[in-house]
Amino acid sequence: MDTNTNSSGIQAGQRIFFRALGTTYKVLSSSVHGGAAIVEHTVEPGCIGAPMHKHTHEDEISYVLEGRLSAIQDGTVETAEPGQYLVKPRGKFHTFWNAENKRVRFVEVITPGNFESYFAEIAPYLAEGKAPQIDKLREVAAKYSLITDPVATEEIIKRFGLKQMG
């Protein structure tokens, strides 16, 4: 088995970018029998990185490399700086953002793996200069049993003065 590529054709080291979120694939779940995946994310200044959402299968652990990463879950806001972690367990609604004026960079451990393909799968539906393809985004979210909350997303954007994802 080629552990540098997964079934979606993603390769370790590959980078994708859409809207305010960048993703670089570091460790593919295929290299550890689906047990985990590691990606490196960036979020542009003043931007939300994802809609409010919860995973039904995955836990996420974020380790900040540069900048300050903010997240909210269960109504509690947490901020992590370089060398600190944010833990986002499955089943809890959460989102994350960059409230600073420089890019934030962090490593995300996803366990179990296989969710890492999600980012590459939604990228075409968030093409720059085009309206998001909401129906396609919903299909991909459903494939991964990801539940989003658009109303809560808008509330977070307004509350923290963030830029819209699109």
ABEGO torsion letter per residue (X at the ends): XBAABBAAGBBBGBBBBBEABBBBBABBAAAAGGABBBBBBBBBBGBBABBBBBBAABBBBBBBABEBBBBBBGGBBBBBBBGBBBBBBBGBBBBBBBABABBBBBBBBBOBBGAAAAAAAAAAAABBGBBBBAAAAAAAAAAAGBBBBAAAAAAAAAAAGBBBAX
